[in-house]
Amino acid sequence: MLDAARVLNPNLYVCAELFTGNEEMDLLFVSRLGLNSLVREAGNAWDPKEFSRLLYRHGIGKPLGQ
C-alpha cells in the first residue's frame, strides 16, 4: 500500500508507531518500509536518563538538560 500511495503522491510523509519493543527491529521496519518518522512511547524508557537517550537518538539530536 505504501508503494501505491507513493506513486500517487511522491512527497508522502509516513509516520508510524511500532510496538516491537526492540530498537533494532524498529530500525529494520523503518528502513524496509521507507518510513519518514517513528513514534515511540515514553513508556519505553525506564528512567529519565533512558528517556533522554531515546529523545536524542530518535528525535531532537541534541543533548537534553537536567
Predicted model as a PDB file, atoms N, CA, C, CB and O in Angstrom, pLDDT in the B-factor column:
MODEL        1                                                                  
ATOM      1  N   MET A   1       0.812  -1.190   0.000  1.00 91.00           N  
ATOM      2  CA  MET A   1       0.000   0.000   0.000  1.00 91.00           C  
ATOM      3  C   MET A   1       0.862   1.263   0.000  1.00 91.00           C  
ATOM      4  CB  MET A   1      -0.927  -0.007   1.195  1.00 91.00           C  
ATOM      5  O   MET A   1       0.513   2.259  -0.634  1.00 91.00           O  
ATOM      6  N   LEU A   2       1.980   1.216   0.709  1.00 90.00           N  
ATOM      7  CA  LEU A   2       2.843   2.394   0.731  1.00 90.00           C  
ATOM      8  C   LEU A   2       3.412   2.693  -0.658  1.00 90.00           C  
ATOM      9  CB  LEU A   2       3.982   2.195   1.734  1.00 90.00           C  
ATOM     10  O   LEU A   2       3.502   3.854  -1.055  1.00 90.00           O  
ATOM     11  N   ASP A   3       3.792   1.660  -1.386  1.00 91.00           N  
ATOM     12  CA  ASP A   3       4.301   1.873  -2.743  1.00 91.00           C  
ATOM     13  C   ASP A   3       3.243   2.512  -3.631  1.00 91.00           C  
ATOM     14  CB  ASP A   3       4.767   0.547  -3.354  1.00 91.00           C  
ATOM     15  O   ASP A   3       3.545   3.431  -4.393  1.00 91.00           O  
ATOM     16  N   ALA A   4       2.000   2.031  -3.537  1.00 94.00           N  
ATOM     17  CA  ALA A   4       0.909   2.592  -4.340  1.00 94.00           C  
ATOM     18  C   ALA A   4       0.630   4.038  -3.942  1.00 94.00           C  
ATOM     19  CB  ALA A   4      -0.365   1.746  -4.183  1.00 94.00           C  
ATOM     20  O   ALA A   4       0.386   4.883  -4.803  1.00 94.00           O  
ATOM     21  N   ALA A   5       0.666   4.320  -2.657  1.00 94.00           N  
ATOM     22  CA  ALA A   5       0.424   5.690  -2.188  1.00 94.00           C  
ATOM     23  C   ALA A   5       1.526   6.629  -2.659  1.00 94.00           C  
ATOM     24  CB  ALA A   5       0.324   5.726  -0.656  1.00 94.00           C  
ATOM     25  O   ALA A   5       1.255   7.782  -2.997  1.00 94.00           O  
ATOM     26  N   ARG A   6       2.773   6.145  -2.685  1.00 93.00           N  
ATOM     27  CA  ARG A   6       3.890   6.990  -3.129  1.00 93.00           C  
ATOM     28  C   ARG A   6       3.842   7.257  -4.640  1.00 93.00           C  
ATOM     29  CB  ARG A   6       5.225   6.329  -2.762  1.00 93.00           C  
ATOM     30  O   ARG A   6       4.362   8.270  -5.108  1.00 93.00           O  
ATOM     31  N   VAL A   7       3.216   6.345  -5.404  1.00 95.00           N  
ATOM     32  CA  VAL A   7       3.027   6.597  -6.827  1.00 95.00           C  
ATOM     33  C   VAL A   7       2.090   7.788  -7.005  1.00 95.00           C  
ATOM     34  CB  VAL A   7       2.465   5.338  -7.547  1.00 95.00           C  
ATOM     35  O   VAL A   7       2.327   8.654  -7.847  1.00 95.00           O  
ATOM     36  N   LEU A   8       1.023   7.825  -6.205  1.00 96.00           N  
ATOM     37  CA  LEU A   8       0.062   8.920  -6.286  1.00 96.00           C  
ATOM     38  C   LEU A   8       0.619  10.224  -5.724  1.00 96.00           C  
ATOM     39  CB  LEU A   8      -1.207   8.549  -5.551  1.00 96.00           C  
ATOM     40  O   LEU A   8       0.328  11.306  -6.233  1.00 96.00           O  
ATOM     41  N   ASN A   9       1.422  10.108  -4.669  1.00 96.00           N  
ATOM     42  CA  ASN A   9       1.988  11.300  -4.035  1.00 96.00           C  
ATOM     43  C   ASN A   9       3.438  11.011  -3.644  1.00 96.00           C  
ATOM     44  CB  ASN A   9       1.148  11.727  -2.784  1.00 96.00           C  
ATOM     45  O   ASN A   9       3.691  10.468  -2.569  1.00 96.00           O  
ATOM     46  N   PRO A  10       4.391  11.371  -4.508  1.00 93.00           N  
ATOM     47  CA  PRO A  10       5.797  11.088  -4.212  1.00 93.00           C  
ATOM     48  C   PRO A  10       6.320  11.815  -2.965  1.00 93.00           C  
ATOM     49  CB  PRO A  10       6.645  11.467  -5.400  1.00 93.00           C  
ATOM     50  O   PRO A  10       7.340  11.415  -2.404  1.00 93.00           O  
ATOM     51  N   ASN A  11       5.641  12.861  -2.534  1.00 94.00           N  
ATOM     52  CA  ASN A  11       6.049  13.607  -1.344  1.00 94.00           C  
ATOM     53  C   ASN A  11       5.339  13.127  -0.084  1.00 94.00           C  
ATOM     54  CB  ASN A  11       5.784  15.083  -1.543  1.00 94.00           C  
ATOM     55  O   ASN A  11       5.313  13.838   0.920  1.00 94.00           O  
ATOM     56  N   LEU A  12       4.775  11.953  -0.125  1.00 93.00           N  
ATOM     57  CA  LEU A  12       4.043  11.395   1.013  1.00 93.00           C  
ATOM     58  C   LEU A  12       4.956  11.279   2.232  1.00 93.00           C  
ATOM     59  CB  LEU A  12       3.453  10.015   0.654  1.00 93.00           C  
ATOM     60  O   LEU A  12       6.081  10.789   2.134  1.00 93.00           O  
ATOM     61  N   TYR A  13       4.462  11.734   3.367  1.00 93.00           N  
ATOM     62  CA  TYR A  13       5.193  11.632   4.628  1.00 93.00           C  
ATOM     63  C   TYR A  13       4.515  10.550   5.452  1.00 93.00           C  
ATOM     64  CB  TYR A  13       5.228  13.008   5.399  1.00 93.00           C  
ATOM     65  O   TYR A  13       3.320  10.637   5.736  1.00 93.00           O  
ATOM     66  N   VAL A  14       5.267   9.538   5.834  1.00 92.00           N  
ATOM     67  CA  VAL A  14       4.694   8.399   6.556  1.00 92.00           C  
ATOM     68  C   VAL A  14       5.293   8.343   7.954  1.00 92.00           C  
ATOM     69  CB  VAL A  14       4.949   7.065   5.794  1.00 92.00           C  
ATOM     70  O   VAL A  14       6.504   8.206   8.126  1.00 92.00           O  
ATOM     71  N   CYS A  15       4.416   8.452   8.947  1.00 89.00           N  
ATOM     72  CA  CYS A  15       4.787   8.346  10.355  1.00 89.00           C  
ATOM     73  C   CYS A  15       4.121   7.087  10.909  1.00 89.00           C  
ATOM     74  CB  CYS A  15       4.358   9.632  11.168  1.00 89.00           C  
ATOM     75  O   CYS A  15       2.940   6.848  10.654  1.00 89.00           O  
ATOM     76  N   ALA A  16       4.862   6.290  11.657  1.00 87.00           N  
ATOM     77  CA  ALA A  16       4.312   5.036  12.163  1.00 87.00           C  
ATOM     78  C   ALA A  16       4.625   4.883  13.648  1.00 87.00           C  
ATOM     79  CB  ALA A  16       4.871   3.838  11.369  1.00 87.00           C  
ATOM     80  O   ALA A  16       5.588   5.448  14.168  1.00 87.00           O  
ATOM     81  N   GLU A  17       3.793   4.112  14.300  1.00 84.00           N  
ATOM     82  CA  GLU A  17       4.054   3.712  15.680  1.00 84.00           C  
ATOM     83  C   GLU A  17       4.190   2.205  15.685  1.00 84.00           C  
ATOM     84  CB  GLU A  17       2.919   4.190  16.659  1.00 84.00           C  
ATOM     85  O   GLU A  17       3.261   1.486  15.317  1.00 84.00           O  
ATOM     86  N   LEU A  18       5.341   1.733  16.101  1.00 82.00           N  
ATOM     87  CA  LEU A  18       5.614   0.297  16.118  1.00 82.00           C  
ATOM     88  C   LEU A  18       5.662  -0.190  17.565  1.00 82.00           C  
ATOM     89  CB  LEU A  18       6.948  -0.026  15.383  1.00 82.00           C  
ATOM     90  O   LEU A  18       6.102   0.527  18.464  1.00 82.00           O  
ATOM     91  N   PHE A  19       5.210  -1.396  17.765  1.00 81.00           N  
ATOM     92  CA  PHE A  19       5.187  -1.971  19.111  1.00 81.00           C  
ATOM     93  C   PHE A  19       6.074  -3.213  19.164  1.00 81.00           C  
ATOM     94  CB  PHE A  19       3.737  -2.322  19.532  1.00 81.00           C  
ATOM     95  O   PHE A  19       5.655  -4.266  19.645  1.00 81.00           O  
ATOM     96  N   THR A  20       7.289  -3.080  18.669  1.00 81.00           N  
ATOM     97  CA  THR A  20       8.191  -4.220  18.661  1.00 81.00           C  
ATOM     98  C   THR A  20       8.894  -4.402  20.004  1.00 81.00           C  
ATOM     99  CB  THR A  20       9.217  -4.060  17.560  1.00 81.00           C  
ATOM    100  O   THR A  20       9.242  -5.520  20.385  1.00 81.00           O  
ATOM    101  N   GLY A  21       9.100  -3.289  20.722  1.00 75.00           N  
ATOM    102  CA  GLY A  21       9.828  -3.366  21.981  1.00 75.00           C  
ATOM    103  C   GLY A  21      11.320  -3.573  21.777  1.00 75.00           C  
ATOM    104  O   GLY A  21      12.051  -3.862  22.724  1.00 75.00           O  
ATOM    105  N   ASN A  22      11.769  -3.422  20.528  1.00 81.00           N  
ATOM    106  CA  ASN A  22      13.154  -3.690  20.206  1.00 81.00           C  
ATOM    107  C   ASN A  22      13.638  -2.636  19.223  1.00 81.00           C  
ATOM    108  CB  ASN A  22      13.328  -5.116  19.630  1.00 81.00           C  
ATOM    109  O   ASN A  22      13.073  -2.489  18.139  1.00 81.00           O  
ATOM    110  N   GLU A  23      14.673  -1.909  19.593  1.00 80.00           N  
ATOM    111  CA  GLU A  23      15.182  -0.810  18.774  1.00 80.00           C  
ATOM    112  C   GLU A  23      15.682  -1.289  17.407  1.00 80.00           C  
ATOM    113  CB  GLU A  23      16.305  -0.094  19.509  1.00 80.00           C  
ATOM    114  O   GLU A  23      15.431  -0.640  16.392  1.00 80.00           O  
ATOM    115  N   GLU A  24      16.387  -2.423  17.381  1.00 88.00           N  
ATOM    116  CA  GLU A  24      16.908  -2.941  16.116  1.00 88.00           C  
ATOM    117  C   GLU A  24      15.768  -3.343  15.175  1.00 88.00           C  
ATOM    118  CB  GLU A  24      17.831  -4.145  16.373  1.00 88.00           C  
ATOM    119  O   GLU A  24      15.852  -3.116  13.968  1.00 88.00           O  
ATOM    120  N   MET A  25      14.714  -3.932  15.719  1.00 88.00           N  
ATOM    121  CA  MET A  25      13.566  -4.319  14.900  1.00 88.00           C  
ATOM    122  C   MET A  25      12.852  -3.082  14.368  1.00 88.00           C  
ATOM    123  CB  MET A  25      12.590  -5.194  15.711  1.00 88.00           C  
ATOM    124  O   MET A  25      12.403  -3.070  13.222  1.00 88.00           O  
ATOM    125  N   ASP A  26      12.743  -2.049  15.186  1.00 86.00           N  
ATOM    126  CA  ASP A  26      12.149  -0.786  14.726  1.00 86.00           C  
ATOM    127  C   ASP A  26      12.928  -0.237  13.535  1.00 86.00           C  
ATOM    128  CB  ASP A  26      12.120   0.256  15.872  1.00 86.00           C  
ATOM    129  O   ASP A  26      12.333   0.166  12.535  1.00 86.00           O  
ATOM    130  N   LEU A  27      14.258  -0.220  13.639  1.00 85.00           N  
ATOM    131  CA  LEU A  27      15.097   0.300  12.560  1.00 85.00           C  
ATOM    132  C   LEU A  27      14.939  -0.528  11.289  1.00 85.00           C  
ATOM    133  CB  LEU A  27      16.565   0.323  12.990  1.00 85.00           C  
ATOM    134  O   LEU A  27      14.982   0.012  10.184  1.00 85.00           O  
ATOM    135  N   LEU A  28      14.757  -1.826  11.444  1.00 89.00           N  
ATOM    136  CA  LEU A  28      14.530  -2.690  10.288  1.00 89.00           C  
ATOM    137  C   LEU A  28      13.238  -2.303   9.569  1.00 89.00           C  
ATOM    138  CB  LEU A  28      14.476  -4.164  10.723  1.00 89.00           C  
ATOM    139  O   LEU A  28      13.227  -2.173   8.345  1.00 89.00           O  
ATOM    140  N   PHE A  29      12.160  -2.119  10.315  1.00 86.00           N  
ATOM    141  CA  PHE A  29      10.888  -1.717   9.718  1.00 86.00           C  
ATOM    142  C   PHE A  29      10.981  -0.336   9.068  1.00 86.00           C  
ATOM    143  CB  PHE A  29       9.787  -1.720  10.775  1.00 86.00           C  
ATOM    144  O   PHE A  29      10.461  -0.127   7.972  1.00 86.00           O  
ATOM    145  N   VAL A  30      11.638   0.597   9.738  1.00 86.00           N  
ATOM    146  CA  VAL A  30      11.784   1.954   9.203  1.00 86.00           C  
ATOM    147  C   VAL A  30      12.521   1.919   7.871  1.00 86.00           C  
ATOM    148  CB  VAL A  30      12.532   2.861  10.206  1.00 86.00           C  
ATOM    149  O   VAL A  30      12.105   2.571   6.914  1.00 86.00           O  
ATOM    150  N   SER A  31      13.608   1.167   7.803  1.00 88.00           N  
ATOM    151  CA  SER A  31      14.392   1.141   6.565  1.00 88.00           C  
ATOM    152  C   SER A  31      13.686   0.367   5.459  1.00 88.00           C  
ATOM    153  CB  SER A  31      15.761   0.529   6.824  1.00 88.00           C  
ATOM    154  O   SER A  31      13.709   0.798   4.306  1.00 88.00           O  
ATOM    155  N   ARG A  32      13.067  -0.751   5.773  1.00 90.00           N  
ATOM    156  CA  ARG A  32      12.409  -1.562   4.733  1.00 90.00           C  
ATOM    157  C   ARG A  32      11.150  -0.902   4.184  1.00 90.00           C  
ATOM    158  CB  ARG A  32      12.057  -2.932   5.285  1.00 90.00           C  
ATOM    159  O   ARG A  32      10.866  -0.999   2.991  1.00 90.00           O  
ATOM    160  N   LEU A  33      10.394  -0.230   5.054  1.00 89.00           N  
ATOM    161  CA  LEU A  33       9.155   0.406   4.606  1.00 89.00           C  
ATOM    162  C   LEU A  33       9.379   1.831   4.121  1.00 89.00           C  
ATOM    163  CB  LEU A  33       8.137   0.404   5.725  1.00 89.00           C  
ATOM    164  O   LEU A  33       8.489   2.425   3.512  1.00 89.00           O  
ATOM    165  N   GLY A  34      10.547   2.380   4.384  1.00 88.00           N  
ATOM    166  CA  GLY A  34      10.829   3.747   3.982  1.00 88.00           C  
ATOM    167  C   GLY A  34      10.028   4.766   4.775  1.00 88.00           C  
ATOM    168  O   GLY A  34       9.550   5.758   4.224  1.00 88.00           O  
ATOM    169  N   LEU A  35       9.882   4.515   6.080  1.00 88.00           N  
ATOM    170  CA  LEU A  35       9.134   5.436   6.932  1.00 88.00           C  
ATOM    171  C   LEU A  35       9.926   6.717   7.138  1.00 88.00           C  
ATOM    172  CB  LEU A  35       8.806   4.784   8.287  1.00 88.00           C  
ATOM    173  O   LEU A  35      11.152   6.687   7.243  1.00 88.00           O  
ATOM    174  N   ASN A  36       9.223   7.843   7.196  1.00 88.00           N  
ATOM    175  CA  ASN A  36       9.880   9.125   7.429  1.00 88.00           C  
ATOM    176  C   ASN A  36      10.134   9.369   8.902  1.00 88.00           C  
ATOM    177  CB  ASN A  36       9.050  10.251   6.860  1.00 88.00           C  
ATOM    178  O   ASN A  36      11.127   9.999   9.264  1.00 88.00           O  
ATOM    179  N   SER A  37       9.247   8.876   9.759  1.00 83.00           N  
ATOM    180  CA  SER A  37       9.442   9.057  11.188  1.00 83.00           C  
ATOM    181  C   SER A  37       8.754   7.934  11.945  1.00 83.00           C  
ATOM    182  CB  SER A  37       8.911  10.425  11.645  1.00 83.00           C  
ATOM    183  O   SER A  37       7.887   7.229  11.428  1.00 83.00           O  
ATOM    184  N   LEU A  38       9.175   7.805  13.178  1.00 79.00           N  
ATOM    185  CA  LEU A  38       8.682   6.740  14.029  1.00 79.00           C  
ATOM    186  C   LEU A  38       8.290   7.327  15.377  1.00 79.00           C  
ATOM    187  CB  LEU A  38       9.741   5.625  14.196  1.00 79.00           C  
ATOM    188  O   LEU A  38       9.048   8.102  15.960  1.00 79.00           O  
ATOM    189  N   VAL A  39       7.137   6.970  15.865  1.00 77.00           N  
ATOM    190  CA  VAL A  39       6.671   7.413  17.176  1.00 77.00           C  
ATOM    191  C   VAL A  39       7.003   6.312  18.174  1.00 77.00           C  
ATOM    192  CB  VAL A  39       5.127   7.735  17.167  1.00 77.00           C  
ATOM    193  O   VAL A  39       6.616   5.157  18.000  1.00 77.00           O  
ATOM    194  N   ARG A  40       7.715   6.686  19.204  1.00 68.00           N  
ATOM    195  CA  ARG A  40       7.994   5.733  20.285  1.00 68.00           C  
ATOM    196  C   ARG A  40       7.391   6.296  21.549  1.00 68.00           C  
ATOM    197  CB  ARG A  40       9.534   5.473  20.459  1.00 68.00           C  
ATOM    198  O   ARG A  40       7.511   7.488  21.832  1.00 68.00           O  
ATOM    199  N   GLU A  41       6.760   5.457  22.287  1.00 67.00           N  
ATOM    200  CA  GLU A  41       6.113   5.930  23.511  1.00 67.00           C  
ATOM    201  C   GLU A  41       7.135   6.118  24.620  1.00 67.00           C  
ATOM    202  CB  GLU A  41       5.022   4.950  23.960  1.00 67.00           C  
ATOM    203  O   GLU A  41       8.137   5.406  24.690  1.00 67.00           O  
ATOM    204  N   ALA A  42       6.866   7.082  25.480  1.00 61.00           N  
ATOM    205  CA  ALA A  42       7.775   7.371  26.591  1.00 61.00           C  
ATOM    206  C   ALA A  42       7.855   6.201  27.558  1.00 61.00           C  
ATOM    207  CB  ALA A  42       7.327   8.627  27.332  1.00 61.00           C  
ATOM    208  O   ALA A  42       8.811   6.104  28.327  1.00 61.00           O  
ATOM    209  N   GLY A  43       6.870   5.313  27.533  1.00 64.00           N  
ATOM    210  CA  GLY A  43       6.875   4.150  28.402  1.00 64.00           C  
ATOM    211  C   GLY A  43       8.024   3.202  28.122  1.00 64.00           C  
ATOM    212  O   GLY A  43       8.310   2.325  28.938  1.00 64.00           O  
ATOM    213  N   ASN A  44       8.698   3.358  26.971  1.00 69.00           N  
ATOM    214  CA  ASN A  44       9.850   2.517  26.659  1.00 69.00           C  
ATOM    215  C   ASN A  44      11.063   2.884  27.502  1.00 69.00           C  
ATOM    216  CB  ASN A  44      10.195   2.626  25.185  1.00 69.00           C  
ATOM    217  O   ASN A  44      12.028   2.122  27.568  1.00 69.00           O  
ATOM    218  N   ALA A  45      11.021   4.034  28.138  1.00 77.00           N  
ATOM    219  CA  ALA A  45      12.148   4.478  28.961  1.00 77.00           C  
ATOM    220  C   ALA A  45      11.880   4.129  30.420  1.00 77.00           C  
ATOM    221  CB  ALA A  45      12.388   6.005  28.799  1.00 77.00           C  
ATOM    222  O   ALA A  45      10.828   4.461  30.965  1.00 77.00           O  
ATOM    223  N   TRP A  46      12.831   3.463  31.038  1.00 82.00           N  
ATOM    224  CA  TRP A  46      12.650   3.024  32.426  1.00 82.00           C  
ATOM    225  C   TRP A  46      13.124   4.047  33.441  1.00 82.00           C  
ATOM    226  CB  TRP A  46      13.378   1.729  32.653  1.00 82.00           C  
ATOM    227  O   TRP A  46      12.874   3.903  34.637  1.00 82.00           O  
ATOM    228  N   ASP A  47      13.817   5.095  32.962  1.00 86.00           N  
ATOM    229  CA  ASP A  47      14.226   6.169  33.862  1.00 86.00           C  
ATOM    230  C   ASP A  47      14.496   7.432  33.034  1.00 86.00           C  
ATOM    231  CB  ASP A  47      15.495   5.757  34.689  1.00 86.00           C  
ATOM    232  O   ASP A  47      14.547   7.357  31.807  1.00 86.00           O  
ATOM    233  N   PRO A  48      14.669   8.588  33.682  1.00 82.00           N  
ATOM    234  CA  PRO A  48      14.879   9.836  32.930  1.00 82.00           C  
ATOM    235  C   PRO A  48      16.098   9.808  32.014  1.00 82.00           C  
ATOM    236  CB  PRO A  48      15.018  10.983  33.889  1.00 82.00           C  
ATOM    237  O   PRO A  48      16.079  10.407  30.939  1.00 82.00           O  
ATOM    238  N   LYS A  49      17.157   9.117  32.430  1.00 83.00           N  
ATOM    239  CA  LYS A  49      18.358   9.036  31.593  1.00 83.00           C  
ATOM    240  C   LYS A  49      18.056   8.301  30.288  1.00 83.00           C  
ATOM    241  CB  LYS A  49      19.502   8.327  32.352  1.00 83.00           C  
ATOM    242  O   LYS A  49      18.486   8.730  29.217  1.00 83.00           O  
ATOM    243  N   GLU A  50      17.321   7.201  30.374  1.00 82.00           N  
ATOM    244  CA  GLU A  50      16.949   6.441  29.181  1.00 82.00           C  
ATOM    245  C   GLU A  50      16.000   7.248  28.301  1.00 82.00           C  
ATOM    246  CB  GLU A  50      16.300   5.104  29.575  1.00 82.00           C  
ATOM    247  O   GLU A  50      16.106   7.203  27.076  1.00 82.00           O  
ATOM    248  N   PHE A  51      15.084   7.978  28.907  1.00 79.00           N  
ATOM    249  CA  PHE A  51      14.159   8.834  28.154  1.00 79.00           C  
ATOM    250  C   PHE A  51      14.951   9.879  27.364  1.00 79.00           C  
ATOM    251  CB  PHE A  51      13.141   9.528  29.111  1.00 79.00           C  
ATOM    252  O   PHE A  51      14.663  10.124  26.192  1.00 79.00           O  
ATOM    253  N   SER A  52      15.938  10.487  27.999  1.00 79.00           N  
ATOM    254  CA  SER A  52      16.794  11.467  27.341  1.00 79.00           C  
ATOM    255  C   SER A  52      17.563  10.830  26.188  1.00 79.00           C  
ATOM    256  CB  SER A  52      17.766  12.088  28.347  1.00 79.00           C  
ATOM    257  O   SER A  52      17.691  11.426  25.119  1.00 79.00           O  
ATOM    258  N   ARG A  53      18.072   9.624  26.405  1.00 80.00           N  
ATOM    259  CA  ARG A  53      18.815   8.917  25.353  1.00 80.00           C  
ATOM    260  C   ARG A  53      17.925   8.635  24.149  1.00 80.00           C  
ATOM    261  CB  ARG A  53      19.394   7.602  25.896  1.00 80.00           C  
ATOM    262  O   ARG A  53      18.350   8.819  23.008  1.00 80.00           O  
ATOM    263  N   LEU A  54      16.687   8.187  24.396  1.00 75.00           N  
ATOM    264  CA  LEU A  54      15.757   7.906  23.300  1.00 75.00           C  
ATOM    265  C   LEU A  54      15.419   9.169  22.519  1.00 75.00           C  
ATOM    266  CB  LEU A  54      14.476   7.270  23.839  1.00 75.00           C  
ATOM    267  O   LEU A  54      15.364   9.145  21.290  1.00 75.00           O  
ATOM    268  N   LEU A  55      15.195  10.269  23.228  1.00 76.00           N  
ATOM    269  CA  LEU A  55      14.907  11.527  22.538  1.00 76.00           C  
ATOM    270  C   LEU A  55      16.093  11.973  21.697  1.00 76.00           C  
ATOM    271  CB  LEU A  55      14.539  12.619  23.546  1.00 76.00           C  
ATOM    272  O   LEU A  55      15.918  12.435  20.569  1.00 76.00           O  
ATOM    273  N   TYR A  56      17.292  11.839  22.236  1.00 78.00           N  
ATOM    274  CA  TYR A  56      18.481  12.243  21.495  1.00 78.00           C  
ATOM    275  C   TYR A  56      18.668  11.375  20.252  1.00 78.00           C  
ATOM    276  CB  TYR A  56      19.723  12.162  22.392  1.00 78.00           C  
ATOM    277  O   TYR A  56      18.910  11.885  19.158  1.00 78.00           O  
ATOM    278  N   ARG A  57      18.555  10.068  20.431  1.00 75.00           N  
ATOM    279  CA  ARG A  57      18.819   9.137  19.325  1.00 75.00           C  
ATOM    280  C   ARG A  57      17.767   9.193  18.224  1.00 75.00           C  
ATOM    281  CB  ARG A  57      18.905   7.729  19.853  1.00 75.00           C  
ATOM    282  O   ARG A  57      18.106   9.128  17.042  1.00 75.00           O  
ATOM    283  N   HIS A  58      16.506   9.313  18.593  1.00 67.00           N  
ATOM    284  CA  HIS A  58      15.428   9.200  17.619  1.00 67.00           C  
ATOM    285  C   HIS A  58      14.705  10.508  17.355  1.00 67.00           C  
ATOM    286  CB  HIS A  58      14.448   8.183  18.077  1.00 67.00           C  
ATOM    287  O   HIS A  58      13.731  10.531  16.603  1.00 67.00           O  
ATOM    288  N   GLY A  59      15.149  11.562  17.941  1.00 66.00           N  
ATOM    289  CA  GLY A  59      14.366  12.777  17.795  1.00 66.00           C  
ATOM    290  C   GLY A  59      15.171  14.028  17.577  1.00 66.00           C  
ATOM    291  O   GLY A  59      15.547  14.363  16.454  1.00 66.00           O  
ATOM    292  N   ILE A  60      15.425  14.705  18.654  1.00 67.00           N  
ATOM    293  CA  ILE A  60      15.937  16.063  18.538  1.00 67.00           C  
ATOM    294  C   ILE A  60      17.405  16.156  18.164  1.00 67.00           C  
ATOM    295  CB  ILE A  60      15.725  16.771  19.809  1.00 67.00           C  
ATOM    296  O   ILE A  60      17.828  17.180  17.627  1.00 67.00           O  
ATOM    297  N   GLY A  61      18.205  15.118  18.428  1.00 66.00           N  
ATOM    298  CA  GLY A  61      19.598  15.121  18.037  1.00 66.00           C  
ATOM    299  C   GLY A  61      20.488  16.061  18.818  1.00 66.00           C  
ATOM    300  O   GLY A  61      21.626  16.315  18.421  1.00 66.00           O  
ATOM    301  N   LYS A  62      19.982  16.582  19.928  1.00 67.00           N  
ATOM    302  CA  LYS A  62      20.767  17.455  20.800  1.00 67.00           C  
ATOM    303  C   LYS A  62      20.687  16.901  22.216  1.00 67.00           C  
ATOM    304  CB  LYS A  62      20.253  18.938  20.743  1.00 67.00           C  
ATOM    305  O   LYS A  62      19.663  16.335  22.597  1.00 67.00           O  
ATOM    306  N   PRO A  63      21.755  17.053  23.005  1.00 66.00           N  
ATOM    307  CA  PRO A  63      21.689  16.625  24.396  1.00 66.00           C  
ATOM    308  C   PRO A  63      20.619  17.413  25.157  1.00 66.00           C  
ATOM    309  CB  PRO A  63      23.059  16.793  25.072  1.00 66.00           C  
ATOM    310  O   PRO A  63      20.379  18.587  24.876  1.00 66.00           O  
ATOM    311  N   LEU A  64      19.991  16.756  26.109  1.00 64.00           N  
ATOM    312  CA  LEU A  64      18.961  17.405  26.937  1.00 64.00           C  
ATOM    313  C   LEU A  64      19.556  17.806  28.266  1.00 64.00           C  
ATOM    314  CB  LEU A  64      17.746  16.473  27.154  1.00 64.00           C  
ATOM    315  O   LEU A  64      20.446  17.137  28.791  1.00 64.00           O  
ATOM    316  N   GLY A  65      19.057  18.903  28.807  1.00 62.00           N  
ATOM    317  CA  GLY A  65      19.484  19.348  30.130  1.00 62.00           C  
ATOM    318  C   GLY A  65      18.871  18.493  31.215  1.00 62.00           C  
ATOM    319  O   GLY A  65      18.107  17.568  30.941  1.00 62.00           O  
ATOM    320  N   GLN A  66      19.216  18.817  32.462  1.00 52.00           N  
ATOM    321  CA  GLN A  66      18.704  18.037  33.585  1.00 52.00           C  
ATOM    322  C   GLN A  66      17.264  18.362  33.849  1.00 52.00           C  
ATOM    323  CB  GLN A  66      19.524  18.282  34.832  1.00 52.00           C  
ATOM    324  O   GLN A  66      16.661  17.799  34.763  1.00 52.00           O  
TER     325      GLN A  66                                                      
ENDMDL                                                                          
END                                                                             
